[in-house]
Amino acid sequence: MNDKKQQSGWEKFIQSMTKANELGKEEDIMMDHDYDGIKELDNVLPPWWTAGFIITIIISVFYYTQVFFNSEHYLQENEYNNEVAQAQEEIEAYKLANPELFKTDVSLLTDDASLAEGKKVFGTYCVACHMADGGGGIGPNLTDDKWILGGGMEKIYHTVSEGGRPGKGMVAWKASLSAEQRQQVSSYLITLQGTTAANPKAPEGDITWSKQ
Ligand code: HEC
């Protein structure tokens, strides 16, 4: 017991937090059982650990009351709904701020300037597969009245925006062309319908549509 007096404050603190049994006095807490020579000491739970355990219990009560009685904010379902509502607001604001990206008017353009723009887009992005005169190559003939995915401004705009059937090669151009460009190129493409291509591909598709 004499050495106890010489303990520093830190050592006392460690001792109070661990309640470790002094070395050399194991017999005091040795338990009776003996498994093939392996014995067990009946150590107390270290107070630091017990304190941590109690703190988690206190936190769990707080957490429980927040989740069930402050459900406006912390119930998963409400949290989800609140976030969705907020995202919806942000989407609306984004749509308002970027009207050109969310143009829903896909009416046929007939003015020369728009058709000239459409021709430019067609010449840049589409001729590789559809040919300059729309006669078709990798992609189908766009001058005949047979359509795989549907003719008419609305359907064509949709095909140009969303692409063709998976694996066919016609990509969704909304990723690289603005709504206006898609409207222009679709309108231009409609001017090709009914013309005679130099080297037309045989008609494909079961849908019949022509301008007239
Ligand atoms: C890599 C080749 C490729 C390019 C580039 C391409 N297309 Fe296509 N296009 C296709 C193929 C293949 C199809 C047939 C899709 C299917 O069968 O689902 C198609 C189909 C279409 C159709 C539907 C035709 C129908 O019969 O319903 C339209 C309209 C069209 N393309 C317009 C365009 C426009 C406009 C562009 C340029 C912005 C373009 N394509 C660029 C390959 C291409």
Boltz pocket constraint, residues with backbone or C-beta under 6 A from the ligand:
constraints:
  - pocket:
      binder: B
      contacts: [[A, 121], [A, 122], [A, 125], [A, 126], [A, 127], [A, 128], [A, 129], [A, 130], [A, 138], [A, 139], [A, 140], [A, 141], [A, 146], [A, 147], [A, 148], [A, 149], [A, 150], [A, 151], [A, 156], [A, 159], [A, 160], [A, 164], [A, 165], [A, 166], [A, 168], [A, 169], [A, 170], [A, 171], [A, 173], [A, 185], [A, 186], [A, 189], [A, 204], [A, 205]]
      max_distance: 6.0
